[in-house]
Amino acid sequence: MRNNIRVERAKMRISQEELADAVKATRQSIHLIENGKSEPKLRLALKISKFFALKIEDVFEYE
């Protein structure tokens, strides 16, 4: 699964830690998801999408 988390974080100028705090996750989880090492559970994917005010399919792309 590909994602645009890094791009969206850069647009907002926030760190992985700040995103993690906002969506109630760990920085390590955000790091793993962002780098394609792990896939988020649906609830976390929805929280991340909502945080960026985007549709889930605008943040995550199933390959």
Buried (B, 14 or more C-beta within 10 A) or exposed (E): EEBBBEEBBEEEEBEBEBBBBBBEBEBEBBBBBBEEEBBBEEEBBBBBBBBBEBEEEEBBEEE
